[in-house]
């Protein structure tokens, strides 16, 4: 004797579509949180390098009683940019330096959000980091 009333437990097509719709809505709500995440990582890297420049400048001031106006004088090696086969997207420079103050700048070489402006971040002798142009 063979039983022909065998019923499999399964989801209906309607239930599956409702679940897919809910997952889609939750995904759309979560996407803005991850938007521009790469730019934030690059910005954090630039801030770390600017803090390193500040520390090197402080050491130079102890030795020479003034801040240096050249990165090579404080032995800062800029990371290799993407254009030269590296991974960095910021270029670094010392904008001004004197006996009592300095300003160093990190300028992006890529436009992260496509608005035509390149991000610029500065640091001074007090360690104040300021984003001049936000991307």
Rosetta blueprint (number, residue, H / E / L):
1 X L
2 X L
3 X L
4 X L
5 X L
6 X L
7 X L
8 X L
9 X L
10 X L
11 X L
12 X L
13 X H
14 X H
15 X H
16 X H
17 X H
18 X H
19 X H
20 X H
21 X H
22 X H
23 X H
24 X H
25 X H
26 X H
27 X H
28 X H
29 X H
30 X H
31 X H
32 X H
33 X H
34 X H
35 X L
36 X L
37 X H
38 X H
39 X H
40 X H
41 X H
42 X H
43 X H
44 X H
45 X H
46 X H
47 X H
48 X H
49 X H
50 X H
51 X H
52 X H
53 X H
54 X H
55 X H
56 X H
57 X H
58 X H
59 X H
60 X H
61 X H
62 X H
63 X H
64 X H
65 X L
66 X L
67 X L
68 X L
69 X L
70 X L
71 X L
72 X H
73 X H
74 X H
75 X L
76 X L
77 X L
78 X L
79 X L
80 X L
81 X E
82 X H
83 X H
84 X H
85 X L
86 X L
87 X L
88 X E
89 X L
90 X E
91 X E
92 X E
93 X E
94 X E
95 X E
96 X E
97 X E
98 X L
99 X L
100 X L
101 X L
102 X E
103 X E
104 X E
105 X E
106 X E
107 X E
108 X E
109 X L
110 X L
111 X L
112 X L
113 X L
114 X L
115 X L
116 X L
117 X L
118 X L
119 X L
120 X E
121 X E
122 X E
123 X E
124 X E
125 X L
126 X L
127 X L
128 X L
129 X E
130 X E
131 X E
132 X E
133 X E
134 X L
135 X L
